[in-house]
Amino acid sequence: MSNILVTGATGLCGTQIVKQLSSSGHWIVVLSRRPVPPSNGDIHWIRADLTTLHQDVLDASCGSVDTIVHFGAYVPLKEDRARFEKCFAVNVDGLVRILQWAVKKRVQTIIYASTCSVYGPLE
């Protein structure tokens, strides 16, 4: 079975992916900015924010990872400069941090899902 890092695991898609991967026998490291439950069995929880994530946190917590499922994102419900900056910090800079770590660790597979924000303001 694979060792998998899942970001955004407390969101709508992430929770379902974690359940499915866990029931399939994979070892999972979950990265979440929200408070996390205690690690159990094949799921190891890490509380961290993509905007301040340091590679040493991933090094210490993840070990060897074969696959990254990156669903971590910020979706602003209202348009303004502060929300745009946070959106960029999480969705772009956070992705770059994850990808840099993946290259360093020679991760084989990366699955990325964007957000509805790519389509522009909600009307």
Accessible surface in RSA format (square Angstrom, percent):
REM  Atomic radii and reference values for relative SASA: ProtOr
REM  Chains: A
REM  Algorithm: Lee & Richards
REM  Probe-radius: 1.40
REM  Slices: 20
REM RES _ NUM      All-atoms   Total-Side   Main-Chain    Non-polar    All polar
REM                ABS   REL    ABS   REL    ABS   REL    ABS   REL    ABS   REL
RES MET A   1   174.75  90.5  97.55  64.6  77.20 183.8 106.54  90.6  68.21  90.4
RES SER A   2    33.48  28.3  31.99  42.7   1.49   3.4   2.39   5.1  31.09  43.6
RES ASN A   3    45.72  31.5  45.71  44.2   0.01   0.0   0.20   0.5  45.52  44.0
RES ILE A   4     7.06   4.0   7.06   5.3   0.00   0.0   7.06   5.1   0.00   0.0
RES LEU A   5     0.00   0.0   0.00   0.0   0.00   0.0   0.00   0.0   0.00   0.0
RES VAL A   6     0.00   0.0   0.00   0.0   0.00   0.0   0.00   0.0   0.00   0.0
RES THR A   7     0.81   0.6   0.81   0.8   0.00   0.0   0.81   1.1   0.00   0.0
RES GLY A   8    20.56  25.4   0.00   N/A  20.56  25.4  16.43  45.1   4.13   9.2
RES ALA A   9     1.47   1.4   0.00   0.0   1.47   3.3   0.00   0.0   1.47   3.9
RES THR A  10    41.14  29.3  27.17  27.5  13.97  33.3  20.35  27.3  20.79  31.4
RES GLY A  11    28.40  35.0   0.00   N/A  28.40  35.0  27.27  74.8   1.13   2.5
RES LEU A  12   159.28  88.7 141.84 101.5  17.44  43.9 148.33 104.2  10.95  29.5
RES CYS A  13    75.25  56.9  67.65  75.5   7.59  17.8  15.33  38.9  59.91  64.6
RES GLY A  14     0.81   1.0   0.00   N/A   0.81   1.0   0.00   0.0   0.81   1.8
RES THR A  15    47.30  33.6  44.92  45.5   2.38   5.7  39.64  53.3   7.66  11.6
RES GLN A  16   102.30  57.2  98.33  71.9   3.97   9.4  43.55  92.7  58.75  44.6
RES ILE A  17    56.47  32.1  56.46  42.1   0.02   0.0  56.47  40.7   0.00   0.0
RES VAL A  18    10.08   6.6  10.08   9.1   0.00   0.0  10.08   8.8   0.00   0.0
RES LYS A  19   132.42  64.6 123.39  75.7   9.04  21.5  85.45  76.9  46.98  50.0
RES GLN A  20   113.78  63.6 111.08  81.2   2.69   6.4  40.70  86.6  73.08  55.4
RES LEU A  21    29.94  16.7  29.94  21.4   0.00   0.0  29.94  21.0   0.00   0.0
RES SER A  22    36.45  30.8  26.82  35.8   9.64  22.2   4.95  10.5  31.51  44.1
RES SER A  23    93.47  79.0  50.34  67.2  43.13  99.4  51.73 110.2  41.74  58.5
RES SER A  24    48.82  41.3  29.79  39.8  19.02  43.8  25.86  55.1  22.95  32.2
RES GLY A  25    35.67  44.0   0.00   N/A  35.67  44.0  23.38  64.2  12.29  27.5
RES HIS A  26    32.59  17.8  32.57  22.6   0.02   0.0  17.22  17.7  15.37  17.9
RES TRP A  27    86.25  34.6  84.73  41.0   1.51   3.6  65.78  35.1  20.47  33.2
RES ILE A  28     0.00   0.0   0.00   0.0   0.00   0.0   0.00   0.0   0.00   0.0
RES VAL A  29     0.00   0.0   0.00   0.0   0.00   0.0   0.00   0.0   0.00   0.0
RES VAL A  30     0.00   0.0   0.00   0.0   0.00   0.0   0.00   0.0   0.00   0.0
RES LEU A  31     3.73   2.1   2.35   1.7   1.39   3.5   2.35   1.6   1.39   3.7
RES SER A  32     5.25   4.4   0.71   1.0   4.54  10.5   4.75  10.1   0.51   0.7
RES ARG A  33    98.40  41.3  82.21  41.9  16.18  38.5  27.86  38.1  70.54  42.8
RES ARG A  34   114.41  48.0 112.36  57.3   2.05   4.9  41.33  56.5  73.08  44.3
RES PRO A  35    99.76  72.7  84.22  76.8  15.55  56.5  85.46  70.6  14.31  88.9
RES VAL A  36    45.54  30.0  18.98  17.2  26.57  64.0  20.83  18.1  24.72  67.0
RES PRO A  37    66.74  48.6  57.39  52.3   9.35  34.0  64.58  53.3   2.16  13.4
RES PRO A  38   117.57  85.7 100.64  91.7  16.93  61.5 112.99  93.3   4.58  28.5
RES SER A  39    55.23  46.7  28.42  37.9  26.81  61.8  23.99  51.1  31.25  43.8
RES ASN A  40   100.28  69.2  89.88  86.9  10.41  25.1  35.88  86.3  64.41  62.3
RES GLY A  41    82.29 101.5   0.00   N/A  82.29 101.5  43.08 118.2  39.21  87.8
RES ASP A  42    65.31  45.7  60.39  60.1   4.92  11.6   3.92   9.2  61.39  61.2
RES ILE A  43    26.92  15.3  25.47  19.0   1.45   3.5  26.00  18.7   0.93   2.5
RES HIS A  44    65.44  35.8  65.36  45.4   0.08   0.2  45.03  46.4  20.41  23.7
RES TRP A  45    43.06  17.3  29.36  14.2  13.70  32.2  25.82  13.8  17.24  28.0
RES ILE A  46    15.36   8.7  11.82   8.8   3.53   8.5  15.36  11.1   0.00   0.0
RES ARG A  47   148.37  62.3 119.49  60.9  28.87  68.7  39.29  53.7 109.07  66.1
RES ALA A  48    19.59  18.0   7.13  11.0  12.46  28.3  17.37  24.5   2.22   5.9
RES ASP A  49    47.22  33.1  43.64  43.4   3.58   8.5  15.91  37.4  31.31  31.2
RES LEU A  50    14.71   8.2  11.92   8.5   2.79   7.0  11.92   8.4   2.79   7.5
RES THR A  51    37.70  26.8  26.80  27.2  10.90  26.0  16.65  22.4  21.05  31.8
RES THR A  52    88.58  63.0  79.14  80.2   9.44  22.5  68.35  91.8  20.23  30.6
RES LEU A  53    10.75   6.0   1.52   1.1   9.23  23.2   4.73   3.3   6.02  16.2
RES HIS A  54   120.08  65.6 117.28  81.5   2.80   7.2  75.75  78.1  44.32  51.6
RES GLN A  55    55.07  30.8  49.64  36.3   5.42  12.9  25.81  54.9  29.26  22.2
RES ASP A  56    96.66  67.7  89.67  89.3   6.99  16.5  42.05  99.0  54.61  54.5
RES VAL A  57    54.50  35.9  49.59  44.9   4.91  11.8  54.50  47.4   0.00   0.0
RES LEU A  58     0.84   0.5   0.84   0.6   0.00   0.0   0.84   0.6   0.00   0.0
RES ASP A  59    48.90  34.3  34.63  34.5  14.27  33.7  19.38  45.6  29.52  29.4
RES ALA A  60    93.40  85.9  49.80  76.8  43.60  99.2  61.62  86.8  31.78  84.2
RES SER A  61    27.02  22.8  15.49  20.7  11.54  26.6   4.00   8.5  23.02  32.2
RES CYS A  62     0.87   0.7   0.00   0.0   0.87   2.0   0.36   0.9   0.50   0.5
RES GLY A  63    45.96  56.7   0.00   N/A  45.96  56.7  40.68 111.6   5.28  11.8
RES SER A  64    82.21  69.5  66.37  88.6  15.83  36.5  46.42  98.8  35.79  50.1
RES VAL A  65     8.65   5.7   0.00   0.0   8.65  20.8   0.00   0.0   8.65  23.5
RES ASP A  66    52.03  36.4  51.12  50.9   0.91   2.2  14.94  35.2  37.09  37.0
RES THR A  67    19.08  13.6  19.08  19.3   0.00   0.0   6.78   9.1  12.30  18.6
RES ILE A  68     0.00   0.0   0.00   0.0   0.00   0.0   0.00   0.0   0.00   0.0
RES VAL A  69     6.17   4.1   6.17   5.6   0.00   0.0   6.17   5.4   0.00   0.0
RES HIS A  70     0.92   0.5   0.88   0.6   0.04   0.1   0.16   0.2   0.75   0.9
RES PHE A  71    39.43  19.7  25.52  15.8  13.90  36.2  26.11  15.8  13.31  38.1
RES GLY A  72     8.42  10.4   0.00   N/A   8.42  10.4   4.71  12.9   3.71   8.3
RES ALA A  73    25.12  23.1  10.07  15.5  15.05  34.2  10.07  14.2  15.05  39.9
RES TYR A  74    36.58  17.1  35.65  20.3   0.93   2.4  22.35  16.8  14.23  17.5
RES VAL A  75    57.49  37.8  42.84  38.8  14.65  35.3  42.84  37.2  14.65  39.7
RES PRO A  76    20.70  15.1  10.78   9.8   9.91  36.0  11.42   9.4   9.28  57.7
RES LEU A  77   153.23  85.3 125.41  89.7  27.82  69.9 126.23  88.7  26.99  72.6
RES LYS A  78   134.43  65.6 129.01  79.2   5.41  12.9  80.55  72.5  53.87  57.4
RES GLU A  79   118.30  67.9  94.15  71.2  24.15  57.5  43.32  83.8  74.99  61.2
RES ASP A  80    61.31  42.9  45.14  44.9  16.16  38.2  41.56  97.8  19.75  19.7
RES ARG A  81   166.70  70.0 156.89  80.0   9.82  23.4  71.09  97.2  95.62  58.0
RES ALA A  82    72.61  66.8  60.97  94.1  11.64  26.5  64.19  90.4   8.42  22.3
RES ARG A  83    80.50  33.8  79.33  40.4   1.18   2.8  11.10  15.2  69.40  42.1
RES PHE A  84   109.22  54.6 105.10  65.1   4.12  10.7 108.46  65.8   0.75   2.2
RES GLU A  85    90.13  51.7  83.67  63.3   6.46  15.4  33.53  64.9  56.60  46.2
RES LYS A  86    95.06  46.4  89.11  54.7   5.95  14.2  50.78  45.7  44.28  47.2
RES CYS A  87    18.33  13.9  18.33  20.4   0.00   0.0   1.04   2.6  17.29  18.6
RES PHE A  88    96.20  48.1  92.43  57.2   3.77   9.8  95.87  58.1   0.33   1.0
RES ALA A  89    27.85  25.6  27.35  42.2   0.50   1.1  27.64  38.9   0.21   0.6
RES VAL A  90     4.60   3.0   4.60   4.2   0.00   0.0   4.60   4.0   0.00   0.0
RES ASN A  91    23.76  16.4  19.48  18.8   4.28  10.3  16.72  40.2   7.04   6.8
RES VAL A  92    62.13  40.9  61.51  55.7   0.62   1.5  62.13  54.0   0.01   0.0
RES ASP A  93    56.32  39.4  54.62  54.4   1.70   4.0  10.16  23.9  46.16  46.0
RES GLY A  94     0.00   0.0   0.00   N/A   0.00   0.0   0.00   0.0   0.00   0.0
RES LEU A  95    34.63  19.3  34.63  24.8   0.00   0.0  34.63  24.3   0.00   0.0
RES VAL A  96    66.64  43.9  66.07  59.8   0.58   1.4  66.57  57.8   0.08   0.2
RES ARG A  97    71.65  30.1  71.38  36.4   0.27   0.6  17.44  23.8  54.21  32.9
RES ILE A  98     0.00   0.0   0.00   0.0   0.00   0.0   0.00   0.0   0.00   0.0
RES LEU A  99    64.89  36.1  64.64  46.2   0.25   0.6  64.77  45.5   0.12   0.3
RES GLN A 100    99.06  55.4  91.05  66.5   8.01  19.1  31.41  66.9  67.65  51.3
RES TRP A 101     0.03   0.0   0.03   0.0   0.00   0.0   0.03   0.0   0.00   0.0
RES ALA A 102     3.15   2.9   1.68   2.6   1.48   3.4   1.79   2.5   1.37   3.6
RES VAL A 103   118.88  78.2 105.23  95.3  13.66  32.9 111.49  96.9   7.39  20.0
RES LYS A 104   106.84  52.1  76.67  47.0  30.16  71.8  69.86  62.9  36.98  39.4
RES LYS A 105    81.95  40.0  60.59  37.2  21.36  50.9  20.66  18.6  61.30  65.3
RES ARG A 106   199.61  83.8 184.52  94.1  15.09  35.9  66.58  91.0 133.03  80.6
RES VAL A 107    19.25  12.7   0.00   0.0  19.25  46.4   0.16   0.1  19.09  51.8
RES GLN A 108   155.53  87.0 118.82  86.8  36.72  87.4  36.86  78.5 118.67  90.0
RES THR A 109    62.77  44.6  59.46  60.3   3.31   7.9  37.65  50.6  25.12  38.0
RES ILE A 110    67.07  38.2  38.05  28.3  29.02  70.0  38.05  27.4  29.02  78.8
RES ILE A 111    87.91  50.0  84.24  62.8   3.67   8.8  87.91  63.3   0.00   0.0
RES TYR A 112   102.91  48.0  74.27  42.3  28.64  74.5  57.08  42.9  45.83  56.5
RES ALA A 113    41.05  37.7  32.24  49.7   8.81  20.0  37.22  52.4   3.83  10.1
RES SER A 114    60.65  51.2  30.84  41.2  29.81  68.7  27.72  59.0  32.92  46.1
RES THR A 115    24.41  17.4  13.25  13.4  11.16  26.6  20.39  27.4   4.01   6.1
RES CYS A 116    66.43  50.3  56.18  62.7  10.25  24.1  33.92  86.0  32.51  35.1
RES SER A 117    36.48  30.8  16.47  22.0  20.01  46.1  20.38  43.4  16.09  22.5
RES VAL A 118    98.73  65.0  60.65  54.9  38.07  91.7  69.69  60.6  29.03  78.7
RES TYR A 119   188.74  88.1 152.54  86.8  36.19  94.2 113.11  85.0  75.63  93.2
RES GLY A 120    30.79  38.0   0.00   N/A  30.79  38.0  23.79  65.3   7.00  15.7
RES PRO A 121    87.17  63.5  74.22  67.7  12.95  47.1  75.68  62.5  11.49  71.4
RES LEU A 122   129.55  72.1 101.19  72.4  28.35  71.3 103.62  72.8  25.93  69.8
RES GLU A 123   210.18 120.7 126.82  95.9  83.36 198.5  83.62 161.7 126.56 103.3
END  Absolute sums over single chains surface
CHAIN  1 A     7374.2       5895.7       1478.5       4310.9       3063.3
END  Absolute sums over all chains
TOTAL          7374.2       5895.7       1478.5       4310.9       3063.3
